[in-house]
Amino acid sequence: MKKQTVVVALGGNALLRRGEPLEADIQRANIAKAAKTIAAIGEQYNVVLVHGNGPQVGLLALQGLEYKSVTPYPLDVLGSETQGMIGYMLMQELHNLAPEQHVSCMLTQMTVDPNDPAFANPTKPIGPVYDQQEASALAEKYGWDIKPDGQYYRRVVPSPQPTGIVEDDAIASLIAQGHLVICTGGGGIPVIQEGNQLKGIEAVIDKDMSAAFLARQINADALLILTDADAVYLDYGQPTQRALADTTPDDLSQYTFDAGSMGPKIDASCEFIRQGGKLVGIGALEDGLAILAGQAGTRIRAQAVNNNNISHGQPAPAQA
């Protein structure tokens, strides 16, 4: 029987967890754990893997600021560097776990609208977390935009909506050949179209929005968003906190989710369903297959599978 295709969106914070030092060895250890989940999903589904890059691109930006002899590289170039860095580690770990599975990592450009209002309202967190005093000092020193991220603060940058995948034909070809494809990493390298020319632009595209865009374009059967939270929660952090099990875009439209964390995931999920997608799953990395099977996490469909769409769960870690 032909395998169904699932686009898996792996959060940057699932690769470098909140508060962890941004060390290569720590990231590699986290990627090894993530690869086990991805490889297991790949036994039952055709997998197209999209990864985040918030901590990593922020680290590269910080390193660039410290070397005064060269003008810091722009975010589009740093985004391409993270695609290579994270993609290499994922590709290697997946090969070690399943050497018979062809794994390809594609450097991917994503077009955006230069007039997107997101350029005037930065919301995408990148880099490490800071306390309020340190964040304020860095904002003054470097001219950063800083916003709260849970109990901490982080630098934020513009996060425009994706409008097109430049390498879409090549991605589709690799999927048809049975490859596990790693693509549009970090949301894709942000570029704008000027006539027949492509030009990089300073931004970091939300990887969940790009994953949903990609899933629609390749007619994926499901979109799976894996993060460091075990479900989507209502009243998060309050005594009335409760997890959503099965829900719909119409139900979710009644609530407001944080623009720097769960909000983009909900927006991307609802857009995918409204454009004809069948299923979105959101939950913890280790629950990947269980989410697709309806045994864990939050599942979003055009119509809920039952009327009791809220399940009371244990408190989740900070949603990201």
PyMOL commands that set and color helices and strands:
alter all, ss='L'
color gray80, all
select helices_A, chain A and resi 12-15+24-44+54-66+75-97+117-120+132-142+168-176+185-187+207-217+249-252+262-274+285-292
alter helices_A, ss='H'
color red, helices_A
select strands_A, chain A and resi 4-10+45-51+103-105+109-112+124-130+145-149+152-157+162-165+180-182+189-194+197-200+222-227+232-234+242-244+246-247+280-284+298-300+310-311
alter strands_A, ss='S'
color yellow, strands_A
deselect
rebuild
show_as cartoon
